[in-house]
Amino acid sequence: MPEEKKRVLLIGEQPDLELFAMLGGQGYEVIALESPRRARDVFPLYKPHVSIVFLRYPKEVAILEECVTLAGRVPVVAVISLIAKPTLVKAVKEKAAAFIVLPAKQQTIRETLQAVALFADEAQFSSDGKKILGTDSPGEKRLYSADSL
């Protein structure tokens, strides 16, 4: 019997098509929806292993909060643009299990999702325990306590 593909739910008005294609190429089953409102009906049927939320502007923090509530114990990874990073980091680290700053390498995204899956059994997401920062900065560690970000 073939191994079940990990399911990823991408949520955002303009999800990154490159990320969508990369995840599919890595063996993930991926669907994309433009809003948490649309995800409400799909979430219980699709049962994703992880949700990825695209945040491009500071006002979208409310979207992250709605996605975390919808996801329950399913880890939520926030993908934020480099431009919005300074204003979103605080909100993201309080809510998301991990975050990735775009642009990011495929390896960074893959390692972040694997780390989320690994720690999902050990900590209650969304705001307890460790946070995972997807970064392409040389020598930067991947796992941080929530207060150190």
C-alpha positions as CSV (number, residue, x, y, z in Angstrom):
1,M,0.0,0.0,0.0
2,P,1.5,3.4,-1.0
3,E,2.3,5.9,1.7
4,E,-0.3,8.6,2.2
5,K,0.7,11.9,0.8
6,K,0.9,14.8,3.3
7,R,-1.9,17.3,2.7
8,V,-1.1,21.0,2.6
9,L,-3.8,23.7,2.6
10,L,-2.5,27.1,1.2
11,I,-4.6,30.1,2.2
12,G,-4.2,33.5,0.8
13,E,-5.4,36.0,-1.8
14,Q,-2.4,35.4,-4.0
15,P,-0.6,32.2,-2.9
16,D,2.9,31.8,-4.3
17,L,2.6,29.7,-7.4
18,E,6.2,28.6,-7.2
19,L,5.6,27.3,-3.7
20,F,2.5,25.5,-4.8
21,A,4.4,23.8,-7.6
22,M,7.4,23.0,-5.4
23,L,5.2,21.3,-2.8
24,G,3.5,19.3,-5.4
25,G,6.9,18.3,-6.8
26,Q,8.0,17.2,-3.4
27,G,5.1,14.8,-3.1
28,Y,2.7,16.9,-1.1
29,E,-1.0,17.0,-2.0
30,V,-1.8,20.7,-2.2
31,I,-4.9,22.8,-2.5
32,A,-5.1,26.6,-2.5
33,L,-8.0,28.7,-1.3
34,E,-8.2,32.5,-1.2
35,S,-9.6,33.0,2.3
36,P,-10.2,31.3,5.6
37,R,-13.9,31.7,4.9
38,R,-13.6,29.4,1.9
39,A,-11.4,27.0,3.9
40,R,-14.1,26.6,6.6
41,D,-16.1,24.2,4.4
42,V,-13.0,22.4,3.0
43,F,-11.0,21.9,6.1
44,P,-13.0,19.1,7.8
45,L,-13.2,17.2,4.5
46,Y,-9.6,17.7,3.4
47,K,-8.0,17.2,6.8
48,P,-4.7,18.9,6.0
49,H,-1.5,17.9,7.9
50,V,-0.4,21.6,7.8
51,S,-1.9,24.9,6.7
52,I,0.2,27.6,5.1
53,V,-1.1,31.1,5.3
54,F,0.3,33.9,3.1
55,L,0.6,37.3,4.8
56,R,1.7,40.2,2.6
57,Y,0.5,43.2,4.7
58,P,0.2,43.9,8.4
59,K,-3.6,44.1,8.2
60,E,-3.7,40.4,7.3
61,V,-2.8,39.4,10.9
62,A,-6.5,38.9,11.4
63,I,-6.4,36.2,8.7
64,L,-3.7,34.4,10.5
65,E,-5.7,34.4,13.7
66,E,-8.8,33.1,11.9
67,C,-6.7,30.3,10.3
68,V,-5.2,29.3,13.6
69,T,-8.6,29.0,15.2
70,L,-9.9,27.0,12.2
71,A,-6.9,24.7,12.2
72,G,-7.2,23.7,15.9
73,R,-4.3,21.3,16.5
74,V,-3.1,21.3,12.9
75,P,0.1,23.4,12.6
76,V,-0.1,26.7,10.8
77,V,2.9,28.0,9.0
78,A,2.9,31.7,8.1
79,V,4.6,32.8,4.9
80,I,5.5,36.5,5.0
81,S,7.0,38.8,2.5
82,L,10.3,40.4,3.2
83,I,8.7,43.8,3.0
84,A,6.2,43.1,5.7
85,K,8.6,41.2,7.9
86,P,9.2,43.9,10.6
87,T,5.6,44.4,11.3
88,L,4.4,40.8,11.1
89,V,7.1,38.9,13.0
90,K,5.6,39.7,16.5
91,A,2.1,38.6,15.5
92,V,3.3,35.6,13.6
93,K,5.5,34.3,16.4
94,E,2.6,34.4,18.8
95,K,0.2,32.5,16.6
96,A,1.9,30.3,14.0
97,A,3.8,27.1,14.6
98,A,6.4,28.4,12.1
99,F,7.1,31.0,9.6
100,I,9.0,31.4,6.3
101,V,10.2,34.7,4.9
102,L,9.9,35.0,1.2
103,P,11.9,34.6,-1.0
104,A,13.0,31.3,0.4
105,K,14.9,28.3,-1.1
106,Q,13.1,25.0,-1.7
107,Q,15.3,23.4,0.8
108,T,14.3,25.9,3.5
109,I,10.6,25.4,2.9
110,R,11.0,21.6,2.9
111,E,13.0,21.6,6.1
112,T,10.5,23.9,7.8
113,L,7.6,21.7,6.9
114,Q,9.5,18.6,8.0
115,A,10.3,20.3,11.3
116,V,6.7,21.3,11.9
117,A,5.6,17.7,11.3
118,L,8.3,16.4,13.7
119,F,7.4,18.8,16.5
120,A,3.6,18.5,16.0
121,D,3.5,15.5,18.2
122,E,5.7,17.0,20.9
123,A,4.1,20.4,21.4
124,Q,0.7,21.9,21.2
125,F,0.5,24.3,18.4
126,S,-0.2,27.1,17.8
127,S,1.5,29.2,20.5
128,D,3.0,26.7,22.9
129,G,6.6,25.5,22.8
130,K,9.1,26.1,20.1
131,K,8.8,28.0,16.9
132,I,10.5,27.3,13.6
133,L,11.9,30.1,11.5
134,G,12.5,29.3,7.9
135,T,15.4,31.4,6.8
136,D,18.1,31.3,4.3
137,S,20.6,33.2,6.4
138,P,23.9,31.3,6.7
139,G,24.6,29.8,10.1
140,E,21.2,30.7,11.5
141,K,19.6,28.0,13.6
142,R,16.1,26.7,12.7
143,L,14.6,26.1,16.1
144,Y,13.9,29.0,18.5
145,S,12.0,29.4,21.7
146,A,9.0,31.7,21.1
147,D,10.5,34.5,23.2
148,S,13.9,34.6,21.4
149,L,12.6,35.6,17.9
